[in-house]
Amino acid sequence: MHAHGMASVIYLAFMASSIGSIVSPFFIGKVADQLFPLQKVMGVMHLLSGAFVFCAPFFAEGPLTSVPLFLGLLLLHMLCYMPTVNLASATVFHILPNREKQFPVIRLFGTLGWISAGVLLSRILHADSTALPMRVSGIVGMITGLYSFTLPHVPPAESEQQSGWRGLFKTKVFELFKSSSFVIFIIGLLLISLPFAIYFPYTPVFLKKADVANPAFKLSFGQMSEFFFLLALPWFFARFGVKWVLLAGMLAWACRYALFALAAPSSASWMILIGILLHGCCYDFVYVASQIYIDKVASPAIRAQAQGLFVLVSYGVGQGLGTLGAGWIFNHVVTEEGSMQQWQIFWFVPLLFASTVAVLFALGFHEKTGIGPGRLIKAGH
């Protein structure tokens, strides 16, 4: 978008993800929980999302150029794609007997996919500023849709099937909020997602300004670090519990933005790369840990809905508000020339916010021990 004169509306493209996260996952999760086999719902969503993102570049260059249509297709893509995040997690949690130990290992393959995309498109094809990444995304998305139909059968919960279409507007998932610990957890997840939203839209622009070659490839170093943090996550869960795992992830976000801010004036690439390498802790100790925690406290009958709630709060409301804030800050702080001093001010904002969220979470969240799968939803406390 920056290369095609759309730098001022980059944040609107990322808002498509947030809108999709708010509108679709919870409703589609209800559909999967109550009406249709989960793998079939996920297959249809991937096919549609792949088609939309493949077509979007037609309206970003050439005679058909239209920014509203380009952004509109990205929105349609995300309305279909974002539900697959919680549907994929619900499928895994349905299959695995020991989620805390096994889920991080399964999740490694998503990380491997992300790394492969970064290496192929940035390092090998040098396609960072072209439409090729979206073309590849569309093709692979449609292949993923076809593959989804071959996944293990996950039928609608028997207790929910009789409610039919009317039941889509009734849900038990909000009974989780009867637990004060769960409320604090959700608030912390929402707030830490705000500074999270700044990273993906503007770090590539920052890397280019700092003369870091192949920015998408360099960003994949963060996903490479996930291999260590995902494999270590079960040990941290067993040793320290969910509170300290989540807190470590929140503090990692503050450290990352501190490194970016300190590196900006001199374009210190080594500090920037360390900040990128913290991604494993930033993402896995917050988002992956949150998915595991939510599955532990929700009953199997609302598994897809509960994961949809995670997507709604984190990718939807949290990152949506964060994206709007990031766009406003970027457009008011970083000029078209974008001096590195301006970038330092830009990174100080998420640094202060993430630090504040971590302190408040440490003081407010008190983990209740001995809670098994579905315990909260059944006990209502």
N, C-alpha and C positions, 0 to 999 in steps of 0.2 A: 504493500500500500504506500509506503514511503517513496518507493521508486516510481510510483504511478501518480504522484501528486495528491495522495490522500492522507498525508501525515496527520492533519488536524482532526480526522475522524477515525483514527486507529482505535480509540477507546470505544467507539460505537460498534465496531466489528466484534470486539471482545464482549460488549454488552449482549450480543446475540447469544453467547454461551450462558450468561446469567439469566436472560429471559427464558431460554429453553429449560434451564434448570428449575426455574420457578413454576413454569406452566405445565411441563410434561411429566417429569419423573414420578411425582406422587400419583397422578391420575393413571399413568401407564402401569405403575406398580399395582394399583388397585385392579386394573384389568387383568394383570398376570396372576394376582392373588385369587381372583374370583371367577374369571370367565374363560381364559384360554391358557394352554400350556405356555410356560414362561419362555421356552426356547423359540417358539413360533412367533411370539410377540417381539422378541429381540431380533429375530431374523428379518421381519418386515421393517422394523425401525432402521436397521443397518442398511438395507437396500435403498430405502428412501433417502436417508442422510447421505449416502455415497453419491447418489444421483444429483442431489442438490449442490453439493460442494464441487462436484466435477463441472457443473454448468456455470457456476458463479464467475469464473474468470472471463467468460465471453462478454461480460458487461463491465470489465475493468480495463479493456484495451480494444482498439480498433473502432469501427463505425458504430458498434452497438454500445459504446461506453455509457454507462449510467450508474452513478454512485448509489442512488436509491435501490435500483434493481440488484446491484452487487450485494449491498447490505441485506436486502430482502431475502436473497437466496441463502446467504450465510445464516440468517435467522431461521429459515425453514430447515436448513441442515441441522442446526443445533436443537431445534424443537424435536427432531427425530433422533439425533445422536445422544443427547444427554440422558434420556431414559435408559440407554444401554449400559450406563455406568452402574446404576443400582441393580439392573436386571442381571448383569454379569456377576456382581458380588453375591446376589441372592442365590444364583445357581451354584456358585462355589460353596457357600455356606450350607446349602441344602445337601451337598454331596459329602462334605468333609466331616469326620467325626471329632477331630481335634482342631478347632479353628485357630486358636492362638498360635499353635506350632506350625500348622500346615498352610494357612492362608498366606503368610508372608512369602513362602517358597513359591506358591502358585503365582502370586503377584509379581515375582521376579520376571516372569515371561512377558508381562506388560512393559516392564522396564526395558527388557531386551528389544522389544518392538520399537520403543521410542528411540533407543540408541541407534538401531538399524536405520531408522528414517533419517536421523540427523547425519549419520555418516554418509549414507547414500546421496542425499539431496544437497548437503552442504560441502562435505569434504571431497566427494567423488564428482558430482555433477555441477557443483558451484551454482546452485539454483536458488540461492537465498532471495534474490530480488525478482524472480520470475513466477509464472503461474504454475510451473511444473509440480511444486509440492501439493497444490490443490488437486491437480489431475491425478497424481499418484494416490492421494488420500481418497478420492472418489472411487477409483478402481479397486483399491484394497478394501474400502468400506463395503462395496457391493459383494466382493468375494467373501468378506466376513459374514455378510448377511446370509449367503448361501450356506456357509459353514455352520452357522448357528442352528440351522434346521437339523443338523446331525448330532447336536449336543444331547446329553442324557435328558430323559423326559422328566419335567417338573410340572406335575398337574396342579390345577388350582386347589387350594385347601378345601377339604370336604365340608368343613363347617361354614365356609363362605360361599360355596357354589350355589346354594339355594337362594341367596339374596339377589342374584342376577344383576341386571343393570341398575335397579333401584339402589342396591347396596353400594354402588360406586360413590354415593354421596353420604355414606355413613362409614365411619372408621373408628377402630379402637386404638389406633396408634397414638392418639393424643392423650390416652390414659397414662402414657409414660411420663407425662409432665406432672403427675401426682407426686413424683419423687423430686425433692428439692435438689438433690445431687445432679439429677438428669437435667433440670432446668439450668443450673449453673454451667454444666458441661455444654449445653446447646448455646448458651450465651457466649461462652469462651470460644467455641468453634466458630460462631458467627463473626465475632470481633476479630479473631486472628485471620479470618479470610479476607478482611479488608486490605491489610498490607500485602497479603498474598497476591491480590489482583494486580498489583503494580509490576510484579516481576516479569511475567511473560510478555506483556505488550511493549515494555520500554527497555528491558535489558538488552535485546538485540540492537536497538538504536544507540544505547549507551556504549555497547562494545564497538560498534562502528566508529563512533566519535572518538573512542580511546584507541583507534587503529588496531583493534584485535581482529585478525584475519579469520574468515570462515566462522562467523558468530554462531550459526545454528550448530555447527560441529562442536564448537567450544561449549555451548550450552548442554550438549549431550554428555559432557563430563559429569554434570550433576546427576544425570540418570545412571551413569556408571557407578557413582558412589552409592546409589541405592542398593546395589548388590550386597555391600557390607552391612548397611543399616537394616535392610529387610531380613537378612539372615540373623542379625543380632537382636531384632525386635522381640522374638519369643523369650530370649534370656532376660531382656530388660523388663518385659511384662512380669515374668515370674519373680524377678529379684526386687523390682521397685514398685510395681503396680501401675495402673493406668494414669493416676495423677501425675507422677513424676516423669512418665514417658511423654505425656502431653506437654508438660511444662518444659522439658528439654527441647521439644520441637519448637515451641513458641520462642524460647530464648535463642534458638538457632536462627530464627528469622531476624531477630534483633542484631545478632552478630553479623549476619550476611549484609544487612543494610549498613551497618557500621563500617564494614570493610569496603563497600562500594563508595561510601561517603569519603572515607579517608584516602581511597585510591584515586578519586576523581581529579584533584588539582594536578597531580603529576602523571596521571594515566598509568598508575602502577599496575601492570598486567598481572603480576604475581598475587597481589591482594585480591584482584577481581576474580582470578581463577580459584582462589581459596573460598571466596564467597560462593562461587558456582558449585564447588565441591561439597558445600554444606547442604546441598539440595536434598540429599538422601535423608538427613536428619530432619530438615524443615518439612518435607512432605510426608515421609513415612511415619514419623513420630507424632504427627498431627492427624493427617487424613486417613492413612491405613489403620492406625491405632483407633481412630474414632469409629471406623467401619466395624472393627472387631468388637469394640465396646458396645455399640448399638445392637449388634447381633446378639450379644450376651444377654441384654436386658429386655429384648423383644421376643415374643412367642413366635413359633414357626408359622402360624396362620397369618401374621402380618409382616413377614420377613422382607418381602419386596417393598412394601409400603414404608417400613422403617428405614431401609436403605434409600428409598426415595426422599424421605425426610432429611437424611444426611445430605443428599445432593441439593435439595431445595435450600437448606440453611447455608451450606458452605459455598457451592458453586453458584447458587442462585442469589439469594438475598445478600450474603456476605460479599462475594466477589462482584456482584452487581453494584452495590454501593461503593465498593472499593474501586471499581473500574471508572465510575462516574467521578469519584474524587481524584483518581489518578489523572484522568483526562483534564480536569480543571487545573490541577497543580502543574501538569506538564505544559499546558497552553499558556499559563500565566508566569511560569518560572523559567522555562527553557525557550529561548528565542530560536528563530530559524537557524542562526549561526550556532547556537548551543555551546557556549563556553563551558569548560570543565568546572569552573566555579559555580555556574548555574546548576550543573548536574550534582554537585556536592550538596547544595541546598535542597534539591529535589529528593535525594536519598535520605536526608535527615528527617523528613516527615514520616515515612514508614518506620524508620528506626525508633523514633520516639513513641509512635503508636504501638508498635509490637512490644516494646519494653513495658509500656503501661499495661497492656493486656496480660502479659506474663505475670506481672506483680499482682494484679487483681485476681487472676485465676488461682495463683498460689495461695492467696488469702481466703478465697471464697469456696473453692471446691474441696469437698471432703468425701473421699471414696468410701462407699459402703462395701465391706468385704462379704464374701460368702454368697454372692448373687449369681445364681446359675442362669442358663438360658430361659427366658420367659418369666423369671421370678418376679421382676418388677411389674410386668403387665398383669400377672395373676394376683399378686398381693396388693397392688395398688398403693405401695408406699415407697 
